[in-house]
Amino acid sequence: MGTILVVDDEPVVASVIQRCLSRHDHEVYAAGDAAEAVGLAVRIRPDLAILDINMPGMDGLALCRELRAMPMLEGMRVLFLTERDAVAERVEGLDAGADDYLPKPFDLDELSARVRALLRRGQPPAPADEHKHILSAGEVALDTAARAAVVGGRRVALTPVEFDLLTCLLNHAGEVLSPEQLLQRVWGYAPGTGDSGLVRWHIKQLRDKIEPDPGCPRVIRTVPGHGYVLTGAA
């Protein structure tokens, strides 16, 4: 169970989400605008923020960037509520730091499933010994217990979903993983669901952070028509 912040300027929508998630034993707080949301976030330090993009004043995109800039909220996951056909809006949301998005109108069971999957991240099981939580390939190393990433000897700040995506690729280093496999293993989507664009965007974000030359990736390679493979080369 987790602490969740819901931000939507439509009180009815926020109330429905709050009641739905509270029934699953989450501690849910609601805010009607960005200013209220920032104050609540500082006080409750949520595990997950559910943000509507289209709000008066500071919109959800700007709010997400502000929350992401707060060190105390480093491990917080972000789910955006977007318009169903607004592809550009989804891209903007991911660029602002979202982990996932859910198009409106949405089914409450689908919302609950997305929330469960997001909250499962960032909570790896305790390792059996002090070495098993270290994953590495080439110059990329992850400490899954401390949620720390090091590339070429330098510490790299990753969002929760970027960390989990890189963990999955490291666990399968040398193996080509399709977008569908990554959607299932990292985001928790059921087979045949999810948007491959979500994977593509976060792969791009990862490359920008860990590749010496993101325009010519050597660590995470694309295998056309098949997916992605982590080679460990740098």
C-alpha positions as CSV (number, residue, x, y, z in Angstrom):
1,M,0.0,0.0,0.0
2,G,1.2,3.5,-0.6
3,T,0.6,7.2,-0.1
4,I,-0.9,8.8,-3.1
5,L,-1.4,12.4,-4.2
6,V,-4.2,13.1,-6.7
7,V,-4.2,16.5,-8.4
8,D,-7.2,17.5,-10.5
9,D,-9.1,20.7,-10.8
10,E,-12.4,18.8,-11.2
11,P,-13.5,17.9,-7.7
12,V,-15.8,15.0,-8.9
13,V,-12.9,13.3,-10.8
14,A,-10.5,13.7,-7.8
15,S,-13.2,12.4,-5.4
16,V,-13.9,9.3,-7.5
17,I,-10.2,8.5,-7.8
18,Q,-9.7,9.1,-4.1
19,R,-12.6,6.8,-3.1
20,C,-11.5,4.1,-5.6
21,L,-7.9,3.9,-4.3
22,S,-8.8,4.3,-0.7
23,R,-10.8,1.0,-1.0
24,H,-7.5,-0.7,-1.8
25,D,-6.0,0.6,1.5
26,H,-4.0,3.4,0.0
27,E,-3.7,6.6,1.9
28,V,-5.0,9.1,-0.7
29,Y,-4.8,12.9,-0.6
30,A,-6.4,15.3,-3.2
31,A,-5.5,18.7,-4.3
32,G,-7.4,21.0,-6.7
33,D,-4.5,23.0,-8.0
34,A,-0.7,23.1,-8.3
35,A,-0.1,25.4,-5.3
36,E,-2.1,23.1,-3.0
37,A,-0.4,20.1,-4.5
38,V,3.1,21.4,-3.8
39,G,2.3,22.1,-0.1
40,L,0.7,18.6,0.3
41,A,3.6,16.9,-1.4
42,V,6.1,18.5,0.9
43,R,4.0,17.4,3.9
44,I,3.1,13.8,3.0
45,R,6.0,12.9,0.6
46,P,3.8,10.7,-1.6
47,D,4.9,7.4,-3.2
48,L,2.9,8.3,-6.3
49,A,1.4,11.4,-7.8
50,I,-1.6,11.2,-10.2
51,L,-1.7,14.5,-12.1
52,D,-4.2,15.9,-14.6
53,I,-2.3,17.8,-17.3
54,N,-4.9,20.4,-18.2
55,M,-5.4,22.6,-15.1
56,P,-5.8,26.4,-14.9
57,G,-2.7,28.3,-13.7
58,M,0.3,26.0,-13.4
59,D,-0.6,22.9,-15.4
60,G,0.3,19.4,-14.7
61,L,3.4,19.5,-16.8
62,A,4.9,22.4,-14.9
63,L,3.8,20.9,-11.6
64,C,5.5,17.6,-12.5
65,R,8.8,19.4,-13.2
66,E,8.6,21.2,-9.9
67,L,7.9,18.1,-8.0
68,R,10.7,16.2,-9.8
69,A,13.2,19.0,-8.8
70,M,12.6,18.3,-5.1
71,P,15.2,16.0,-3.6
72,M,12.8,14.8,-0.9
73,L,10.6,13.4,-3.7
74,E,13.3,11.6,-5.6
75,G,11.6,8.2,-5.5
76,M,8.1,9.4,-6.2
77,R,6.3,7.9,-9.2
78,V,4.2,10.0,-11.5
79,L,1.1,8.9,-13.5
80,F,-0.4,11.5,-15.9
81,L,-4.1,11.6,-16.9
82,T,-4.3,12.5,-20.5
83,E,-6.8,13.0,-23.3
84,R,-7.3,9.7,-25.2
85,D,-6.1,11.0,-28.6
86,A,-3.6,13.6,-27.4
87,V,-0.3,12.0,-28.5
88,A,1.6,15.2,-28.2
89,E,0.3,15.7,-24.7
90,R,1.6,12.2,-23.7
91,V,5.0,13.0,-25.1
92,E,5.1,16.3,-23.2
93,G,4.1,14.4,-20.0
94,L,6.9,11.8,-20.4
95,D,9.3,14.6,-21.1
96,A,8.3,16.4,-17.9
97,G,9.2,13.3,-15.9
98,A,6.1,11.0,-15.9
99,D,6.6,7.3,-15.5
100,D,3.3,6.3,-17.2
101,Y,0.1,7.8,-18.5
102,L,-3.6,6.8,-18.5
103,P,-5.9,8.2,-21.2
104,K,-9.3,9.6,-20.2
105,P,-12.0,8.3,-19.9
106,F,-10.5,5.4,-18.0
107,D,-11.8,2.3,-16.2
108,L,-11.3,2.3,-12.4
109,D,-10.0,-1.2,-12.5
110,E,-7.4,-0.2,-15.0
111,L,-6.5,2.8,-12.8
112,S,-6.0,0.5,-9.8
113,A,-3.9,-1.9,-11.9
114,R,-1.6,1.0,-13.1
115,V,-1.3,2.2,-9.5
116,R,-0.4,-1.3,-8.2
117,A,2.3,-1.7,-10.9
118,L,3.8,1.7,-10.2
119,L,3.9,1.2,-6.5
120,R,5.6,-2.2,-6.9
121,R,8.6,-0.5,-8.3
122,G,11.4,0.7,-6.2
123,Q,10.9,-2.0,-3.6
124,P,13.4,-4.8,-4.4
125,P,13.5,-7.8,-2.1
126,A,16.4,-7.9,0.4
127,P,19.4,-9.7,-1.2
128,A,20.7,-12.9,0.2
129,D,24.2,-11.5,0.5
130,E,26.0,-8.2,0.1
131,H,27.0,-8.9,-3.5
132,K,23.8,-10.1,-5.1
133,H,22.2,-6.7,-5.3
134,I,25.0,-5.4,-7.6
135,L,24.3,-5.7,-11.3
136,S,26.9,-4.7,-13.9
137,A,27.8,-4.9,-17.5
138,G,30.7,-3.0,-19.0
139,E,30.9,0.4,-17.3
140,V,27.3,0.3,-16.1
141,A,26.6,-0.8,-12.5
142,L,23.5,-0.7,-10.4
143,D,23.1,-1.1,-6.7
144,T,19.5,-2.4,-6.6
145,A,19.3,-2.1,-2.8
146,A,20.5,1.5,-2.7
147,R,18.7,2.4,-6.0
148,A,22.0,3.9,-7.2
149,A,23.4,3.9,-10.7
150,V,27.0,4.4,-11.7
151,V,28.2,4.7,-15.3
152,G,31.9,5.1,-16.1
153,G,32.7,5.9,-12.5
154,R,30.1,8.7,-12.2
155,R,26.9,8.7,-10.3
156,V,23.8,9.0,-12.6
157,A,20.4,10.2,-11.4
158,L,17.6,8.0,-12.8
159,T,13.9,8.3,-12.3
160,P,12.2,5.2,-10.8
161,V,11.0,3.9,-14.1
162,E,14.4,4.5,-15.7
163,F,16.1,2.6,-12.9
164,D,13.7,-0.4,-13.3
165,L,14.1,-0.4,-17.1
166,L,17.9,-0.4,-16.8
167,T,17.7,-3.2,-14.1
168,C,15.6,-5.3,-16.5
169,L,18.0,-4.8,-19.3
170,L,21.0,-5.6,-17.1
171,N,19.3,-8.8,-15.8
172,H,19.0,-9.8,-19.5
173,A,22.3,-8.4,-20.8
174,G,23.0,-9.7,-24.3
175,E,19.3,-10.8,-24.7
176,V,17.0,-8.9,-27.1
177,L,13.9,-7.8,-25.3
178,S,10.9,-6.7,-27.3
179,P,8.8,-3.6,-26.4
180,E,6.0,-5.9,-25.3
181,Q,8.3,-7.9,-23.0
182,L,9.5,-4.6,-21.4
183,L,6.0,-3.3,-21.0
184,Q,5.1,-6.5,-19.1
185,R,8.3,-6.7,-17.0
186,V,8.8,-3.1,-16.2
187,W,5.4,-1.5,-16.3
188,G,3.3,-4.5,-15.4
189,Y,1.1,-4.4,-18.5
190,A,-0.9,-7.5,-19.5
191,P,0.2,-9.2,-22.7
192,G,-1.1,-7.4,-25.8
193,T,-1.7,-4.1,-23.9
194,G,0.3,-0.9,-23.5
195,D,2.0,1.5,-25.9
196,S,5.4,0.7,-27.3
197,G,5.9,4.5,-27.5
198,L,6.2,4.5,-23.7
199,V,9.2,2.1,-24.0
200,R,10.7,4.0,-26.9
201,W,10.6,7.3,-24.9
202,H,12.2,5.9,-21.8
203,I,14.9,4.2,-23.8
204,K,15.7,7.6,-25.3
205,Q,15.8,9.1,-21.8
206,L,18.1,6.4,-20.6
207,R,20.5,6.8,-23.5
208,D,20.7,10.5,-22.9
209,K,22.0,9.7,-19.4
210,I,24.2,6.7,-19.9
211,E,25.5,6.7,-23.4
212,P,28.8,8.6,-24.3
213,D,27.1,9.6,-27.6
214,P,23.3,9.2,-27.3
215,G,23.0,9.7,-31.1
216,C,25.1,6.6,-31.7
217,P,24.2,4.3,-28.8
218,R,26.6,1.5,-27.9
219,V,25.3,0.4,-24.5
220,I,21.6,0.0,-25.3
221,R,21.3,-1.0,-28.9
222,T,18.2,-1.2,-31.1
223,V,17.6,-4.4,-33.0
224,P,15.3,-3.3,-35.8
225,G,12.0,-5.2,-35.8
226,H,12.8,-7.0,-32.5
227,G,13.6,-4.7,-29.6
228,Y,16.5,-3.6,-27.5
229,V,19.6,-5.2,-26.1
230,L,22.1,-4.1,-23.5
231,T,25.6,-4.9,-24.6
232,G,27.7,-3.4,-21.9
233,A,30.0,-1.7,-24.5
234,A,30.9,1.9,-24.0
